[in-house]
Amino acid sequence: MKNLKRTLQSVNKDITALSKKVDRMIAAVGKLEKAKPKVAKRKPAKKVTAKKPAKKVTAKKPAAKKSIQLTAADTVFGIIKKRKKGIGTAELMEKTGFDQKKTYNIVYKLKKQGKIKSAGKGVYVKA
């Protein structure tokens, strides 16, 4: 009987300890439920319906064309090309606004390319 009494007392202690642990766990779960972040709910699957005809896309207007800037050589060649009898370096410098060195360099390059030729000293004609 004594053993049975002792055994029952130890079982009682264990049961009370377990019940306290269960109470603590219940309180912790309650706190977690309150602080639980909202989980995005799944959206129900959409019904499959026949596709609508695609909308017509209006054509966009093309952007305004940017004016192409001519190079210095193109400018000089355009001026020389317009004159049938040729043009002198002084007039080229006056019409283009380039200094003497730049004008001579451009004329030199155009002569090397074969676009112009000399009609006389300082006078150039389209080739």
PAZAPA-4460 file (N, C-alpha, C; in steps of 0.05 Angstrom, whole numbers, plus 32768, in hexadecimal, padded with zeros to 4 digits):
% residues 127
    n_x    n_y    n_z   ca_x   ca_y   ca_z    c_x    c_y    c_z   seq   type   mol
   8010   7FE8   8000   8000   8000   8000   8011   8019   8000     1      M     A
   8027   8018   800F   8038   8030   8010   8043   8036   7FF5     2      K     A
   804C   8022   7FE7   8056   8026   7FCC   8041   8031   7FB9     3      N     A
   8029   8027   7FBC   8013   8031   7FAB   800E   804E   7FB1     4      L     A
   800E   8056   7FCA   8009   8071   7FD2   801F   8083   7FC7     5      K     A
   8038   807B   7FC9   804E   808B   7FBF   804D   808D   7FA0     6      R     A
   8046   8078   7F94   8044   8078   7F77   802E   808B   7F6E     7      T     A
   8017   808A   7F7B   8001   809C   7F74   8008   80B9   7F79     8      L     A
   8017   80BF   7F8F   8020   80DA   7F94   8033   80E4   7F7E     9      Q     A
   8045   80D3   7F75   8058   80DB   7F60   8049   80DF   7F45    10      S     A
   8036   80CE   7F40   8026   80D1   7F28   8016   80EB   7F29    11      V     A
   800B   80F2   7F41   7FFC   810A   7F44   800E   8122   7F3F    12      N     A
   8027   8122   7F49   803A   8138   7F44   803F   813B   7F26    13      K     A
   8044   8124   7F19   8049   8125   7EFD   8031   8130   7EED    14      D     A
   8019   8128   7EF5   8001   8131   7EE7   7FFE   814F   7EEB    15      I     A
   8002   8159   7F03   7FFF   8176   7F08   8015   8186   7EF8    16      T     A
   802D   817B   7EF7   8042   8188   7EE8   803B   8189   7ECA    17      A     A
   8030   8172   7EC0   8028   8171   7EA4   8011   8185   7E9F    18      L     A
   7FFE   8186   7EB1   7FE7   8199   7EAD   7FF1   81B6   7EAC    19      S     A
   8005   81BD   7EBD   8010   81D8   7EBC   801D   81DD   7EA2    20      K     A
   802C   81C9   7E98   803A   81CC   7E7E   8025   81D0   7E67    21      K     A
   800F   81C0   7E69   7FFA   81C2   7E54   7FEE   81DE   7E55    22      V     A
   7FE9   81E9   7E6E   7FDD   8203   7E70   7FF0   8219   7E64    23      D     A
   800A   8216   7E69   801D   8229   7E5E   801D   8227   7E3F    24      R     A
   801C   820F   7E35   801B   820C   7E18   8002   8218   7E0B    25      M     A
   7FEC   8215   7E19   7FD2   8220   7E0F   7FD4   823E   7E0E    26      I     A
   7FE0   824A   7E23   7FE4   8267   7E24   7FF6   8271   7E0E    27      A     A
   800C   8262   7E09   801F   8269   7DF4   8011   8268   7DD8    28      A     A
   8002   8253   7DD3   7FF4   8250   7DBA   7FE0   8267   7DB6    29      V     A
   7FD2   826F   7DCB   7FC0   8285   7DCA   7FCD   829F   7DC2    30      G     A
   7FE5   82A4   7DCD   7FF5   82BC   7DC6   7FFD   82BB   7DA9    31      K     A
   8005   82A3   7DA0   800D   82A1   7D84   7FF6   82A5   7D70    32      L     A
   7FDF   829C   7D78   7FC7   82A0   7D67   7FC1   82BE   7D64    33      E     A
   7FC4   82CD   7D7A   7FBE   82E9   7D79   7FD3   82F8   7D69    34      K     A
   7FEC   82F0   7D6B   8001   82FE   7D5D   8007   82F2   7D41    35      A     A
   7FF7   82DE   7D3A   7FFC   82D0   7D21   7FF8   82E3   7D09    36      K     A
   800C   82E4   7CF7   8009   82F6   7CE0   7FF4   82EB   7CCD    37      P     A
   7FE7   82FE   7CBF   7FD2   82F5   7CAD   7FDE   82E8   7C95    38      K     A
   7FD4   82D1   7C90   7FDD   82C1   7C79   7FCA   82C7   7C62    39      V     A
   7FD6   82CD   7C4A   7FC5   82D3   7C33   7FB5   82BA   7C2C    40      A     A
   7F9B   82BF   7C29   7F89   82AA   7C22   7F8C   82A3   7C05    41      K     A
   7F88   828B   7BFF   7F8A   8282   7BE3   7F71   828C   7BD4    42      R     A
   7F76   8296   7BBD   7F60   829F   7BAC   7F54   8287   7B9E    43      K     A
   7F3A   8285   7B9C   7F2F   826F   7B8E   7F37   8270   7B70    44      P     A
   7F39   8259   7B65   7F41   8257   7B49   7F2C   8265   7B37    45      A     A
   7F36   8275   7B24   7F23   8283   7B12   7F17   826F   7AFE    46      K     A
   7EFF   8275   7AF6   7EF2   8265   7AE2   7EFF   826B   7AC7    47      K     A
   7F02   8256   7AB8   7F0E   8259   7A9D   7EF7   8262   7A8B    48      V     A
   7EFB   8279   7A7F   7EE7   8283   7A6C   7EF4   8287   7A51    49      T     A
   7EE4   828A   7A3D   7EEE   828F   7A22   7EFD   82AA   7A22    50      A     A
   7F13   82AA   7A14   7F23   82C3   7A13   7F15   82D8   7A03    51      K     A
   7F18   82F1   7A0C   7F0C   8307   79FE   7F1E   830E   79E7    52      K     A
   7F13   8319   79D1   7F25   8320   79BB   7F37   8337   79C4    53      P     A
   7F50   8336   79BA   7F64   834A   79C2   7F5C   8365   79B8    54      A     A
   7F62   8379   79C9   7F5B   8395   79C1   7F6F   839E   79AC    55      K     A
   7F66   83AE   799A   7F77   83B9   7985   7F89   83CE   7992    56      K     A
   7FA2   83CC   798C   7FB6   83DF   7996   7FB8   83F5   7982    57      V     A
   7FB5   840E   798C   7FB8   8424   7979   7FD5   8429   7973    58      T     A
   7FDB   842E   795B   7FF6   8432   7952   8001   844D   795E    59      A     A
   8018   844B   7969   8024   8464   7974   8030   8474   795D    60      K     A
   802D   848E   7960   8039   849F   794D   8057   849F   794F    61      K     A
   8065   849E   7939   8083   849E   793C   808C   84B8   7947    62      P     A
   80A1   84B6   7957   80AD   84CE   7963   80B7   84E1   794D    63      A     A
   80B6   84FA   7954   80BF   850E   7940   80DC   8509   793B    64      A     A
   80E3   8509   7921   80FF   8503   7919   8111   851A   7922    65      K     A
   8127   8512   792D   813B   8527   7935   814A   852F   791D    66      K     A
   8150   8548   791B   815F   8552   7904   817B   8547   7907    67      S     A
   8185   853C   78F1   81A0   8531   78F1   81B4   8548   78EE    68      I     A
   81C6   854A   7900   81DA   855F   78FF   81EF   8557   78EB    69      Q     A
   81F5   8568   78D9   8209   8563   78C5   8225   8567   78D1    70      L     A
   8238   8558   78C8   8253   855C   78D1   825E   8575   78C3    71      T     A
   8275   857E   78CD   8281   8596   78C1   8288   8591   78A4    72      A     A
   8292   8578   789E   8299   8571   7883   8281   8571   7871    73      A     A
   826A   8567   787B   8251   8566   786B   8248   8583   7865    74      D     A
   824B   8595   7878   8243   85B0   7874   8253   85BD   785E    75      T     A
   826D   85BA   7860   827F   85C6   784C   827A   85BA   7831    76      V     A
   8277   859F   782F   8272   8592   7816   8257   859B   780A    77      F     A
   8243   859F   781A   8229   85A9   7810   822B   85C5   7803    78      G     A
   823C   85D6   780F   8240   85F1   7804   824F   85EF   77EA    79      I     A
   8264   85DF   77E9   8274   85DC   77D0   8263   85D0   77BA    80      I     A
   8252   85BD   77C1   8242   85AE   77AE   822E   85C1   779F    81      K     A
   8225   85D6   77AD   8211   85E8   77A1   821D   85FB   778C    82      K     A
   8237   8600   778D   8244   8612   777B   824F   8604   7763    83      R     A
   8247   860C   774B   8251   85FF   7732   826E   8608   772C    84      K     A
   8273   8622   7730   828E   862D   7729   82A2   8629   773F    85      K     A
   8298   8620   7757   82AB   861C   776D   82A8   8632   7782    86      G     A
   82B5   862E   7799   82B3   8642   77AF   82CF   8643   77BB    87      I     A
   82D6   865B   77C4   82F0   865F   77D1   82F0   865A   77EE    88      G     A
   8307   8657   77FA   8309   8651   7817   82FE   8669   7828    89      T     A
   8302   8681   781E   82F8   8699   782D   82DA   8698   7830    90      A     A
   82CD   8691   781A   82AF   868F   781A   82A6   8678   782C    91      E     A
   82B5   8661   782A   82AE   864A   783B   82AF   8651   7859    92      L     A
   82C4   8660   7860   82C7   8668   787C   82B1   867A   7885    93      M     A
   82A9   868C   7873   8294   869F   7878   8279   8691   787B    94      E     A
   8273   867F   7869   8259   8671   786A   8256   865D   7881    95      K     A
   826C   864F   7887   826A   863B   789C   8270   8645   78B7    96      T     A
   8281   865A   78B9   8288   8665   78D3   829F   8656   78DF    97      G     A
   82AC   8644   78D0   82C3   8636   78DA   82DC   8647   78D7    98      F     A
   82F0   8642   78E8   8309   8650   78E5   8319   8645   78CD    99      D     A
   832F   8652   78C7   833F   864B   78B0   834A   862F   78B1   100      Q     A
   8354   8627   78C8   8360   860D   78CB   834C   85F6   78C7   101      K     A
   8334   85FA   78D3   8320   85E5   78D1   8316   85E3   78B4   102      K     A
   8313   85FA   78A7   830A   85F9   788B   831E   85EB   787A   103      T     A
   8338   85F1   787D   834D   85E4   786D   834E   85C5   7872   104      Y     A
   834B   85BE   788C   834B   85A1   7892   8333   8593   7886   105      N     A
   831C   859F   7886   8304   8592   787A   8308   8590   785C   106      I     A
   8312   85A5   784F   8317   85A4   7832   832B   858E   782C   107      V     A
   833F   858C   783C   8354   8577   7837   8347   855B   7838   108      Y     A
   8337   8556   784D   8329   853C   784F   8317   8537   7838   109      K     A
   8308   854B   7830   82F5   8547   7819   8304   8541   77FF   110      L     A
   831B   854E   77FC   832C   8548   77E4   8337   852C   77E5   111      K     A
   833F   8523   77FC   8349   8507   77FF   8333   84F3   77F9   112      K     A
   831B   84F9   7801   8304   84E7   77FC   82FB   84E8   77DF   113      Q     A
   8304   84FC   77D1   82FD   84FE   77B4   82E2   850B   77AF   114      G     A
   82D8   8519   77C3   82BE   8526   77C0   82C1   8542   77B2   115      K     A
   82D7   854F   77B7   82DC   8569   77AA   82F7   8569   779C   116      I     A
   82FB   857D   778B   8315   8581   777E   831B   859E   777C   117      K     A
   8333   85A5   7778   833B   85C1   7776   8337   85CB   775A   118      S     A
   8329   85E2   7757   8325   85EF   773D   833A   8604   7739   119      A     A
   8348   860B   774D   835E   861F   774C   8369   8621   7769   120      G     A
   837A   8635   776D   8385   8638   7788   8370   8643   779B   121      K     A
   8368   8633   77AF   8354   863C   77C3   8338   863B   77B9   122      G     A
   8332   862E   77A2   8317   862B   7797   8311   860E   7794   123      V     A
   82FA   8606   779E   82F4   85E9   779F   82D9   85E4   7791   124      Y     A
   82D7   85CE   7782   82C0   85C6   7773   82B9   85A9   777A   125      V     A
   82A0   85A2   7778   8297   8586   777C   82A4   8575   7766   126      K     A
   82AF   855E   776E   82BD   854C   775C   82A9   853E   774A   127      A     A
***
